[in-house]
Amino acid sequence: MTVEMSWFSALCDDDYEFLGVPDPQLKSSWEHCRNIVLTADRYGFDNVLLPSGYGLGIDNTTFAAAMAPITSLRMLLAIRCGEMVVPQLARQLASLDQMMDGRLTINIISSDVPGEVLDSEPRYRRSTEIMYCLRELLDGKPVDFHGEFLDLTVEPPAARTVSGRSPLFYFGGLSPAARECAASGADVFLMWPDTTEKMLTVKADMDARAAAKGRTLRYGWRSHVIVRETEGEARAAASRLLSKLDPETGEAIRKKSLDSASAGVANQAALREAADAEGYVERHLWTGVGRARSGAGAAIVGDPDQVLGKINELIDAGIGAFILSGYPHAAECDLFARHVLPHIDHGRLEFEPDPVRVG
């Protein structure tokens, strides 16, 4: 099975040698984040996630536009629903896709936007409306939509994507409202790390939710990775990563994120609670990263064969896309690319037949 292998560029000031200890050389900046993406591109990754955080790091859309002419891999641009009016967002994304020669993919984010607090259920209802209208416009279709949050009668933008259709939408969330939103409008449902058994339970639920809407979903896995020549060296690298972290700093870092109270973040906390004394919830799944990071809080840890084995286990369970990261991001990208990536049959996720439009 061919899967999409993606890396992560630390645009939100979350690159470290030691978790919780800022390093001026690893701070989010044009130069630093550019070098991470160029490293991933040089090694042949298929895609790179460009995260978004208003109070953290640099702007990802501006960054993507600057990277477009100097890269060949796809870019997975995170967009926060509600930060921009939908017709203008469609024009911006279509223009960006042109600059990338059709390499744009979109990570839909449904957390609060700066200066706003909205309960989970209405936030996801808003995101469902935005995904529907945005996809229609990017598909070159006029929109006549009158919903709870959007009231639009508008022609599609003159700017069109290279393919003439919307880029793929990647989306993650565990609450019931988030799952319904994903089932209605996503192409790829992203899961943060968990035990394989629990991941399969979520996948079965999402398959059923999508089928009820006449749709199908593909599945992605977003986690960190620590690969070394031996398992002992990999575990030592994991321990070293936490060696200078104090609990108060870790908690402060976690609370900075706009999605720090989400069901997915709560699930990552529960995963840490279920881990052993060294933070392992499975032999090769280490939860220590979540002590100083909101969001995906676990790493696949091991020697090259063990890391590859865990990835193959997830592929067999139905994962078709991986978004990986490590600390520091450029250095771990180099290690993973040399030791593991050549042994994976990978390539870009392609379009499947048009999903049913849910409006």
C-alpha positions in Angstrom: 0.0 0.0 0.0 1.4 3.4 -1.0 1.1 5.9 1.9 1.8 9.7 2.1 4.8 10.5 4.3 4.9 14.1 5.6 7.1 16.1 7.9 6.4 19.1 10.0 7.8 22.7 10.0 7.9 24.3 13.4 6.2 27.6 12.6 4.7 27.9 16.1 7.9 28.3 18.2 7.9 24.6 19.1 11.3 23.3 18.1 13.6 22.3 20.9 16.8 20.3 21.7 15.4 20.0 25.3 11.6 20.3 25.7 10.6 23.5 27.5 14.0 25.2 27.0 13.8 27.8 24.2 16.9 28.0 22.0 17.3 31.2 19.9 18.7 29.0 17.1 15.5 27.0 16.9 13.0 29.8 17.3 10.3 30.1 14.6 11.7 32.3 11.9 11.8 32.4 8.1 15.3 31.0 7.9 14.8 28.2 10.5 11.4 27.0 9.2 12.6 27.3 5.6 15.5 25.0 6.4 13.2 22.4 7.9 11.1 22.3 4.8 14.1 22.3 2.4 15.4 19.3 4.4 12.2 17.4 4.0 12.0 18.3 0.3 15.6 17.2 -0.3 14.9 13.8 1.3 11.8 13.2 -0.8 9.0 13.6 1.7 5.6 13.9 0.0 4.1 16.7 2.1 4.9 19.1 5.0 2.5 20.4 7.6 2.6 24.2 8.1 0.8 24.8 11.5 -1.0 28.0 12.5 -1.0 29.8 15.8 -1.9 33.5 16.1 0.2 34.1 19.2 3.0 31.7 18.2 5.7 32.0 15.6 5.2 33.3 12.0 2.3 33.3 9.6 2.0 30.1 7.7 0.2 31.4 4.6 2.9 34.0 3.9 5.5 31.3 4.6 3.9 28.9 2.1 3.8 31.6 -0.6 7.5 32.2 -0.1 8.4 28.5 -0.2 6.3 27.7 -3.2 8.9 28.5 -5.9 11.8 26.8 -4.1 10.3 23.5 -3.2 8.7 20.5 -5.0 6.9 18.7 -2.2 3.3 19.4 -1.2 2.4 21.8 1.6 -0.4 21.1 4.1 -1.5 24.5 5.1 -3.4 24.8 8.4 -6.3 27.2 8.2 -8.4 28.2 11.3 -12.0 28.4 10.4 -13.4 31.8 11.1 -10.2 33.8 10.7 -11.0 35.0 7.2 -14.3 35.4 5.2 -14.8 32.3 3.0 -14.8 33.9 -0.5 -11.5 35.7 0.2 -10.1 32.6 1.7 -11.0 30.6 -1.5 -9.3 33.2 -3.7 -6.2 33.2 -1.5 -6.0 29.4 -1.5 -6.5 29.1 -5.3 -3.8 31.7 -5.8 -1.5 29.8 -3.5 -2.2 26.5 -5.3 -1.2 28.2 -8.6 2.1 29.3 -7.1 2.7 25.7 -6.0 1.7 24.1 -9.4 -1.1 22.3 -7.7 0.7 21.1 -4.6 -1.5 22.7 -2.0 -3.4 20.6 0.6 -5.4 22.0 3.5 -5.5 21.2 7.2 -8.9 22.4 8.6 -8.6 23.7 12.2 -11.7 24.3 14.2 -10.3 25.8 17.5 -11.1 29.2 18.8 -9.8 32.2 16.8 -7.9 35.1 18.5 -10.3 37.2 20.7 -13.1 34.8 20.5 -14.4 32.0 22.7 -17.1 29.7 21.2 -18.4 26.4 22.6 -17.3 23.2 20.9 -20.5 22.3 19.2 -21.2 25.6 17.5 -17.5 25.9 16.5 -17.8 22.6 14.6 -21.1 23.5 13.0 -19.4 26.6 11.8 -16.5 24.6 10.4 -18.9 22.2 8.6 -20.5 25.2 6.9 -17.1 26.7 6.0 -15.8 23.4 4.6 -18.8 23.0 2.4 -18.8 26.5 1.0 -15.0 26.6 0.6 -15.0 23.4 -1.3 -17.7 24.5 -3.6 -15.9 27.7 -4.4 -12.6 26.0 -4.9 -14.4 23.5 -7.2 -15.4 26.5 -9.3 -19.1 26.5 -8.3 -21.3 29.4 -7.2 -22.5 29.3 -3.7 -26.0 30.1 -2.5 -25.9 29.1 1.1 -27.9 30.4 4.1 -26.9 28.6 7.3 -26.4 29.3 11.0 -23.0 31.0 10.5 -22.6 31.7 6.8 -25.0 33.7 4.6 -23.5 33.7 1.1 -24.6 34.2 -2.4 -21.4 34.5 -4.4 -19.8 33.3 -7.6 -16.5 31.4 -7.4 -13.3 33.5 -7.5 -11.7 34.2 -10.8 -8.5 32.5 -9.5 -8.8 28.7 -9.9 -6.7 25.9 -8.6 -4.4 24.1 -11.0 -6.7 21.0 -11.0 -9.9 23.0 -11.2 -11.1 21.5 -7.9 -10.6 21.9 -4.2 -7.4 20.6 -2.6 -7.8 17.7 -0.2 -9.1 18.6 3.3 -7.3 17.0 6.3 -9.2 17.3 9.6 -8.9 15.9 13.1 -11.0 16.0 16.3 -12.4 13.5 18.7 -15.5 15.1 20.3 -18.9 13.9 18.8 -19.3 17.3 17.2 -15.8 17.1 15.6 -16.5 13.6 14.3 -19.7 14.7 12.7 -18.0 17.7 11.1 -15.2 15.4 9.7 -17.7 12.9 8.4 -19.5 15.7 6.6 -16.7 17.5 4.9 -13.2 16.0 5.3 -11.2 13.9 2.9 -8.6 12.7 5.4 -9.3 12.2 9.1 -6.2 12.8 11.1 -5.7 11.0 14.4 -3.2 11.9 17.1 -1.2 9.0 18.5 -3.0 6.3 20.6 -2.8 2.6 21.0 -3.6 0.7 17.8 -6.6 -0.8 19.5 -8.1 2.5 20.3 -7.2 3.9 16.9 -9.2 1.1 15.3 -12.2 1.9 17.4 -12.1 5.5 16.3 -11.7 4.5 12.7 -14.7 2.1 12.9 -16.8 4.9 14.3 -15.7 7.4 11.6 -16.3 4.8 8.9 -19.9 4.4 10.1 -20.5 8.2 10.4 -19.2 8.9 6.9 -21.1 6.0 5.4 -24.3 7.4 6.9 -23.7 10.5 4.9 -22.9 8.6 1.7 -19.1 9.3 2.0 -15.8 7.6 2.7 -12.8 8.8 4.6 -9.1 8.2 4.5 -7.0 8.2 7.6 -3.9 9.9 8.8 -1.6 9.6 11.8 0.1 12.7 13.4 2.9 11.9 15.8 6.5 12.5 16.7 9.3 10.0 16.0 12.7 9.3 17.6 14.8 6.8 15.6 18.4 5.8 16.5 20.7 2.9 15.5 19.6 0.9 18.6 16.5 0.9 20.8 18.6 1.8 23.8 19.9 4.9 22.0 16.4 5.9 21.0 15.1 5.6 24.5 18.1 7.5 25.8 17.3 10.3 23.3 13.7 10.4 24.5 14.8 10.7 28.2 17.3 13.4 27.2 14.6 15.4 25.6 12.8 15.7 28.9 15.9 16.1 31.1 15.6 19.9 31.6 11.8 20.2 31.8 10.1 21.3 34.9 6.3 20.6 35.3 5.3 24.3 35.6 7.0 25.2 32.3 5.4 22.2 30.6 1.9 23.1 31.8 2.4 26.7 30.6 3.4 25.5 27.2 0.4 23.3 26.9 -2.0 26.1 27.9 -0.7 28.5 25.2 -2.5 26.6 22.5 -6.0 27.7 21.4 -7.1 24.0 21.4 -5.7 23.2 24.9 -9.1 22.2 26.2 -10.2 20.0 23.3 -11.3 16.4 23.5 -8.2 15.4 21.6 -5.9 17.1 24.0 -7.8 15.4 26.9 -7.3 12.1 25.2 -3.5 12.7 25.0 -3.5 13.5 28.7 -5.3 10.2 29.4 -2.8 8.4 27.2 0.0 9.8 29.4 -1.8 8.7 32.6 -2.0 5.1 31.2 1.7 4.9 30.4 4.4 3.2 32.5 6.9 5.0 34.7 9.0 5.9 31.7 6.1 7.2 29.7 5.6 4.3 27.4 2.0 3.2 26.7 3.2 0.6 24.2 6.8 -0.6 23.8 7.5 1.8 21.0 4.9 4.6 21.8 6.3 7.2 24.2 4.0 9.8 25.7 6.7 12.1 27.1 6.4 14.8 24.4 2.9 15.7 25.6 4.4 16.9 28.9 5.5 20.1 27.1 3.2 20.2 24.1 -0.5 20.6 23.4 -1.8 18.5 20.5 0.0 15.3 19.3 1.8 14.2 22.5 3.5 10.9 21.7 6.4 9.6 19.7 7.2 6.4 18.0 10.6 5.4 19.5 13.0 2.7 18.5 15.7 1.5 16.2 15.0 1.7 12.4 13.4 -1.8 12.2 11.2 -1.1 15.2 10.0 2.3 13.9 9.3 0.8 10.5 7.5 -2.1 12.1 5.2 0.3 14.1 4.5 2.3 10.9 3.7 -0.9 9.0 1.4 -2.0 11.8 -0.5 1.3 11.4 -0.6 0.9 7.6 -2.1 -2.5 8.0 -4.7 -1.0 10.3 -5.8 1.5 7.6 -3.6 4.6 8.0 -2.8 6.1 4.6 -1.0 9.3 5.6 1.6 10.0 8.2 2.6 13.5 9.5 5.8 13.1 11.6 8.1 15.4 13.5 10.9 15.3 16.0 13.3 17.4 18.0 15.1 19.3 16.7 13.0 19.0 13.6 15.7 19.2 10.9 18.0 16.8 12.7 15.2 14.2 13.3 14.0 14.6 9.7 17.5 13.7 8.6 17.6 10.6 10.8 14.2 9.3 9.8 14.8 10.0 6.1 18.1 8.0 6.1 17.1 5.1 8.3 13.3 4.5 7.7 11.9 6.5 4.8 13.6 4.5 2.0 11.9 1.3 3.2 8.3 2.7 2.9 6.3 2.7 -0.3 5.2 6.3 -0.3 3.7 9.0 -2.5 1.2 11.8 -2.6 -2.4 11.1 -1.7 -4.5 11.5 -4.8 -8.1 12.5 -5.3 -10.8 9.8 -5.0 -14.2 10.0 -6.6 -16.1 13.2 -5.6 -17.6 12.9 -2.1 -21.2 13.6 -1.5 -21.7 17.3 -0.8 -23.3 17.9 2.5 -24.7 21.3 2.9 
